[in-house]
Amino acid sequence: MNLCRYLLEKGDASAPALLTANRSYTYADLAKAAASVAGYLTESGGRKGERVLLASEGGFFWVSVYLGVAQAGLVCVPLPSKIGPTELKAIVSSVEPRFAFLEQKLAPKLLSEMGSIKLIVDGGPSAPLAEATSFNDVESFCGHGAQFMELDPDDLAALMFTSGSTGLPRGTMVSVRNIIANTDSINEYLGIMAADRIMAILPFHYCFGASLLHTHLRAGGSVVVDSRFMYPDLVLERMVQTKCTGFAGVPSHYQILLRRSSLRRMSFPHLRYVQQAGGHLAPTFVNALREALPGKQIFIMYGQTEATARLAYLPPELLATKQGAIGRAIPGVTLEVLDDRGRPVLPGQIGEIVARGENVTLGYWRDENETAKCFRDDRLYTGDLATVDEEGLIYIVDRAKDFVKCGGQRVSCRMLEDVLLESDLLVEAAVVGFPDEVLGEAVRAFVVPCNRNTDSIRDKVIEHCRRRLPPQQVPKEVITRGSLPKNSSGKVLKQSLREHGMSVGRHA
Amino acid sequence: MHAEITSELRKFVLDTFLLGQAAHLTDDSSFMEEGLIDSTGILELVSFIEERYAMQIADDELTPDNFDSINRVATFVSAKVATQSPHASA
């Protein structure tokens, strides 16, 4: 099997596949570009299984390289375009890449890490990069007749690096079979067809972003890439102009759209559905989304890089009655919630989500200890705690450590954040505990107000909490911020808030 | 007024997003093209402006024309300050 062939074979040659800021590329354009990259890699001595770094914003360059690497049977290692030198150095020494494809503006800062790796730069070499090959030369490489390297299902297709909350990034080993299984499953439950077009604001180096590319190409549909979400209205207007049928985002995207964009004042005649993953979206935002997008399907989903991308989804028709649930296993996946002794929990009890299926990846790259912890007996132990209801729907409880212990009672930070966000005053909220003489731990809330000019936001937030929470759970400190620190896939970095909190005065 | 705002904005952008490293930042550098600021970063910039210059920025004012470089933000803010307080020079 070959991943590139799998991804491109359903698309009509003349149909649009990728829309970037400047132009639209058909399936024939992508097939040609992939063949050129594959031809170049093979000609340059690249062999099956060798690693290829790819660091760039998602666009034609990114997609061409990704597909070309797959066609030639090498292993793609997509990295965030803003990766820092320390992380990069660690990844380079761990994956020992043979090639690196870099966006031009990133190349200079990565150059010192590159050693003897063959460097290919988008847009051509500039002064400090005289040694590098220009992507233009690769693109014009005649890939006609370039082979599709036949791989075994368990051969590696990609190493997907995620920044763990502690230590250096970990590379998840994703096989060809993993991607194919997850893509087919997602297309089945989302009903993605050739007529579908997704607005992709998520980076492709993130498994959720990559899943958008995989699913839409496989269905013969199209992907609009847009990196301008800092101006949310521009993205919304582009969705209307390009007739997007779908939108995908992590919680912070929906929070910004609902509290800081023209979403509610606009209409999206072609939009069929929106998908949300990458963390918990507070119920108040889910409800606001239903109101803002009447008649559109809303898919709340759950997954992990270790499961290629997706594990569960909540059927839209259950959204109103099963609020807060991540839903059920996607087709082809079995999910169980197991207690400490490995037995399925009873409704209401807490256990760990454990997954089986062809999308469960091969483990972590060159890290047997971590692999042994999470991947056992063909199952993925997700580390996520959850409960199950009588109908088998799964509810994530909280990350094991995301609690505040107030007055001897463990209180879920997520529950407190949900309460804070119900106030309509806030775009985002994150709760951490801090030492308190009376309570043991007290609640410190970092909040991003919709409007900084709202008078005495702290008093209003506290007043709101007093109406809803027992006294010891009301935040003792409310710290306003312009934004919350996040990683490149949009997850709030709680540890950084905990550390920051240590240097914050009591009257902050 | 414009020069003062420009210098304040420049300091804020440097301190907040570049950790003080001026590297290639000019007053005309595009935040978007240079990848200097992301979607939550721009909210931080908006909050700073709303607080510092006591103004409200509407959602539809959040456009590249108004926000995509230090100079553009300074021009936008100066114009808004002028309309908000016609006697500001007094």
Interface residues (C-beta under 8 A of the other chain):
Chain A: E57 S81 K82 K105 S227 R228 F229 M230 Y231 P232 D233 L234 S252 H253 I256 R260 S261 S262 V427 E428 V448 P449 N451 R452 N453 R481 G482 S483 L484 K486
Chain B: T16 F31 M32 E34 G35 I37 D38 S39 T40 G41 I42 L43 E44 L45 V46 S47 F48 E50 E51 A54 M55 Q56 D59 D60 L62 T63 P64 F67
